[in-house]
Every structure is written in C-alpha cells, then in structure tokens.
C-alpha cells in the first residue's frame, strides 16, 4: 500500500500528518482535541510500502506506482 500526503486546501488548516521517512507517517491530534480521558494526546505511526510527500508530482507518483504495472502488462 502506498500513501500520498496531499497539501491542505486551505492555508489556515492544521496539518495532522507528519512524514517521518519514505515509509512512515505519524498522525498528530489537532489542537483542542483530546483522545484519552487523562488528557494525553495520542500519536500513531503507520508504515507503507512508500510515502509520497506534499511536493510529489503526479509524474513521480505514476513512475513509481503505476508504470511498473503497465510495463508488466505490455
């Protein structure tokens, strides 16, 4: 599974996703929200085959994800 982190549509929105490395993202709780009863913020990490950050172009994504599949078909 691949993950693509897209930029936020509104500049004043708070981003809750942090790219840790090329295979891991970390989710942060937005300000003002508490997930646990004790008031701690919960941060969770998820791993993927590859993570594409907000500056990844459609061409770069296609070259890694789809192009190998297309070439195997041909």
Beta strands, then each sheet from edge to edge (+ up, - down):
strand 1: 2-4
strand 2: 17-21
strand 3: 24-27
strand 4: 44-47
strand 5: 50-52
sheet 1: 1+ 5+
sheet 2: 2+ 3- 4+
end
